[in-house]
Amino acid sequence: MTKLRRPAHEDAPEQPVAPYLDAVTAYGFRGSTRFHIPGHKGGDGADPGLRAALGGRALLLDLPQDIHGIDMGPSPTPYERAERLAAEAYGAGRTWFLTNGATQGNHALCLALAPPGERVVLQRNSHASLIDGLVLSGGVVGFVVPEYDSELGVAHGVTPEALERALAQTPGARAAFVVSPTYYGMAADIEGCTRVAHAAGAALVVDGAWGAHFGFHPDLPESPLRLGADAMLASTHKIVGSLTQSAMLHVAWNGLVDPGAVARAVRLVRSTSPSSLLLASLDAARRHLAVHGEDLLDRTLVASAHARVAIDAVPGCSVVGGELVGRPGVAGWDPLRIVIDVRGTGCTGYEVSAALRASYDIHIELATHTTMVLVLGLGSDPEPLERFAHDLAETVPRIARAGESRAVPLPPLAIEHGTVVSPREAFLGAGETVPVEEAVGRISCEAIAGYPPGVPSLLPGELVTTEVIAYLRELTAAGARLHGAADPSFATIRVLAARPSN
Ligand SMILES: Cc1ncc(COP(=O)(O)O)c(C=O)c1O
């Protein structure tokens, strides 16, 4: 296990600097002669349309790896300093900047923690990149099912009790992967989950893709690492303001995740030409959050609180949030998500969001049968939210119907599953496409999740049953989309080819 050394002083006097951004900027604008990639040479060789679209400055800053004074030269290089400052800001022992999203982090964590045959426990509705990570790594999986709000049709977090049971059913599990917060902004009890994971000898890994701002304001949930988690992912681009596709992977000080193993795995799933624009945006976003985050979040929290009241006043709409805290699977919540329950309008979230798009060019993060979810950022202005509440108040009476829209069900059958072979064997094994009715008793090569509710009904390596087929058909009939299905109409499915009998 690689040991991490704590820095001499913890008081973070360097957070106001952004060493990688500064180094890239200095190189980009000083007029060096470039006989290296990329071929556009700071913009001279780029298509004029691209230059006009991105601006010459962005192209000047688009640099490759291994430039002296940026990520080469005496250690710590500006790049190393930037990652260390990010680790310091999040209370991590080590941080990696990622240029293929939190997706890359999940792949790396699976490679580091779930080598062939090794067991891990996964939250059943984890992001698809975790199953893909197991396809890459060959690990074996046991599941923990999240709490489910059947009225709203929304999955919350896992409880420590459910995680404890899942770990007991997966003896020897090396790690437990949980999601917190959820797409709807609900945070799990990370302290409790850490306690039960550690008691079972497993590392707790938190997919905090949606919670890069946690821990930076007293009214927000604490950052998972400060609650005992061994590793966490943050999709910095989602809420904190780095460029799309950039993210961070953090590993705790001397926890149960070996930073040496993670470093090897990150290298494996990383391009040798990571985008300097994405990396610089991570350095800048960390500085912005560490230095001004509390003030910026204050502004968003005030804007969010006002908007909630205005949206709640629209007949048929009610805002869901803090009142859920304390229910199973909800230990905290994120006011940067505005979850609107639209059941009282008689319309689905899809219908209301389509009407808002058609009339006002409003584009929201997520619509389901029963809800619409808005995502805010740092320092959000109240004005667009005020406009939204006004536009919603105009739209809803125009399209409202009598009655209530209903949530998509999640019958227990949909989450009972029989894993026959590992995700890797199922994904890489010889497969064939068959009509779904002929697939009963065969092993799925596909991961299929209905959205909503977003909980996978089938994963690679699981047995296809009559019940699962009936459930997935019910979902499509109710208007849910099947994520991951090679045939979205669900007439056919890819299963492992039958072994020739000898
Ligand atoms: C819980 C969770 N984890 C990981 C990811 C992947 O993040 P990225 O898009 O940054 O690769 C997502 C994306 O939505 C997510 O919701």
The ligand as an SDF file (V2000), in Angstrom:
LIG
                    3D

 16 16  0  0  0  0  0  0  0  0999 V2000
  -23.8260    9.2210  -10.4160 C   0  0  0  0  0  0  0  0  0  0  0  0
  -23.0020    9.4910  -11.6460 C   0  0  0  0  0  0  0  0  0  0  0  0
  -21.7490    9.0030  -11.7090 N   0  0  0  0  0  0  0  0  0  0  0  0
  -20.9590    9.2120  -12.7690 C   0  0  0  0  0  0  0  0  0  0  0  0
  -21.4150    9.9350  -13.8530 C   0  0  0  0  0  0  0  0  0  0  0  0
  -20.5140   10.1290  -15.0160 C   0  0  0  0  0  0  0  0  0  0  0  0
  -20.0770   11.4540  -15.0320 O   0  0  0  0  0  0  0  0  0  0  0  0
  -19.3950   12.1260  -16.2950 P   0  0  0  0  0  0  0  0  0  0  0  0
  -20.5080   12.5280  -17.2040 O   0  0  0  0  0  0  0  0  0  0  0  0
  -18.6550   13.2770  -15.7060 O   0  0  0  0  0  0  0  0  0  0  0  0
  -18.4950   11.1380  -16.9220 O   0  0  0  0  0  0  0  0  0  0  0  0
  -22.7200   10.4590  -13.8350 C   0  0  0  0  0  0  0  0  0  0  0  0
  -23.2280   11.2330  -14.9800 C   0  0  0  0  0  0  0  0  0  0  0  0
  -24.3230   11.6930  -15.0310 O   0  0  0  0  0  0  0  0  0  0  0  0
  -23.5360   10.2350  -12.7030 C   0  0  0  0  0  0  0  0  0  0  0  0
  -24.7870   10.6980  -12.6300 O   0  0  0  0  0  0  0  0  0  0  0  0
  1  2  1  0
  2  3  1  0
  2 15  2  0
  3  4  2  0
  4  5  1  0
  5  6  1  0
  5 12  2  0
  6  7  1  0
  7  8  1  0
  8  9  2  0
  8 10  1  0
  8 11  1  0
 12 13  1  0
 12 15  1  0
 13 14  2  0
 15 16  1  0
M  END
$$$$
